[in-house]
Amino acid sequence: MRSTGEGRSGVLQWVVVLVVGVLVVTLVLGLNLISRLDDGQKVLNGAQPAFVAQRVAGDRAGINIIADDASLANPIVNAQGGAAAEVPKLVAFVSQKTGLSQAAVVAALQKNFPHTLALLQTIPLSAVTAEEPGLLAFLEKTLHLSAAQLGGALAKSFPALAEALINLPSVTNGWDHIQNIGRLTRFNGSPVQSVPQLATYFSADVIPVLQHQQSDFESLDGTSTVNWIAPLLLIIGIVVIVFALVMIALNLRVRLTRAVRIGSASVVAVVGVAVVVLVLVLSLLPRLTHGQKLLDALAPLNTTARVHGDRAGITMVSAIVNLENPIMNARGGAAAEVPQLIAFVSKQTGLSQAQVLAALKTNFPHTLALLQMLPLSSVNAEIPGLFAFLEKALKVTPTELVAALKTNFPAITQAIVYLTPVVTGWDDVPGTAHFTNNSGAPVRTLPAVRTYFSSELIPVLETQRANYWHLVSTSDINFLAPLVLIIGIIVIIYGLLMLLLAWGVKPRPRSEVTAGAAPSPVT
């Protein structure tokens, strides 16, 4: 016959187990862990290609040349850039130092460095934009074509020039205030409105997140997925609750044999061991710790204003690349189309090519200079000779010439300094030897870098922002592994204690646990 005290003790033991199960289930459901970690796994899956080491290195290389391009263009895009105002000062400076007339200086530049002189006569590029409506109207009238017909003819016969002309207004008009940029700010709160500010934001804030968090991402994403944790905890909690309820019912109804009590207590201990082994084998402690660092670092990127601003920013970068790609080098095609365009207008109007050029020079001087400057790689090829010419004409050393240019003509000097890395790296961006897009295609050119950013990197933020914020809502995730580990250890200890009690081993009173204590006399 079972004693009342023994049955009550067994019930209390299993009530504790029941409470543990209820706590686990409450934790999972109360913190909405199943759906949150499921969305977290979606974030990991979506971001995984972006955190591949070769792509992170390619991102840095890509943003470096985009920043160089912004530094090249900033002085020459509009009047605020400063280079246009320095051109007459530069001619006067050389004239004064050499004793040549300004006309003679310009003639020498025209003879020896025609592409460079044409670039100086082109800037600011906003002046070309201002001439564009009149130029199109002139061509429509001269060629007897409607606006639609002219657009079609240019796109068909001169696609490279047409692409540059189409994108030029977007670049010059949006350079200092990017269209649809909204209230984009850097992580420190400073505004991002212009292209140079955008380049700094991408270079100093966005890409470093990928670089600094790559190892944390790999740690969190390694070994296994994370969306199984919550369902497993819920299943363990439910199983523990059901098992505890069954054992409570049995203890209330019958006296359990020692074998049953030992077996049931062993189950409790085994569950605890399984939980602890799971946490340790899957390295959940470091993975979720690194995961929390990753989530904290991603928070600034996932604000609505920044995700919206990133899209507007990369759209502006696309316009810049679309403008420059046809005119950067001979491969771009615009330079080869210029004589064809002049010949086409000459043929359609009956004017000689010299008359066409004269009309362009009179009415659209900046546009004509731009056409005569192409491609930019020709300007870059003339720079060493131009420097040697100026060193000889001014009787200065290379170091003195550079110092004089920086002091007196900082905007022009900036454009010259950044011209070479942009031109030489346009079709072979340094540092992109192993850079591929998500489909495995190489990303080596600046247009390809732009396409990767626009089509594959920025969309990760756009598509995963809601999942990210759902994941980080309510609580952090780095508490899960320690909590599960502690629960497992507690369950192991409690299971062992239940085993001791089932075996009938009771702790001796402290008064009896003394060194050398003699056994009580037998009466």
Secondary structure by P-SEA (a helix, b strand, c coil): cccaaaaaaaaaaaaaaaaaaaaaaaaaaaaaaaaaaaaaaaaaaaacccccaaaaaaaaaaaaaaaaaaaaaccccccccccccaaaaaaaaaaaaccccaaaaaaaaaaccaaaaaaaaaccaaaaaaaaaaaaaaaaaaacccaaaaaaaaaaccaaaaaaaaaaaaaaaaccccccccccccccccccccaaaaaaaaaccaaaaaaaaaaaaaaaaccccccaaaaaaaaaaaaaaaaaaaaaaaaacccccaaaaaaaaaaaaaaaaaaaaaaaaaaaaaaaaaaaaaaaaacccccaaaaaaaaaaaaaaaaaaaacccccccccccccaaaaaaaaaaaaccccaaaaaaaaaaccaaaaaaaaaccaaaaaaaaaaaaaaaaaaacccaaaaaaaaaaccaaaaaaaaaaaaaaaaccccccccccccccccccccaaaaaaaaaccaaaaaaacaaaaaaaaccccccaaaaaaaaaaaaaaaaaaaaaaaaacccccccccccccccccccc
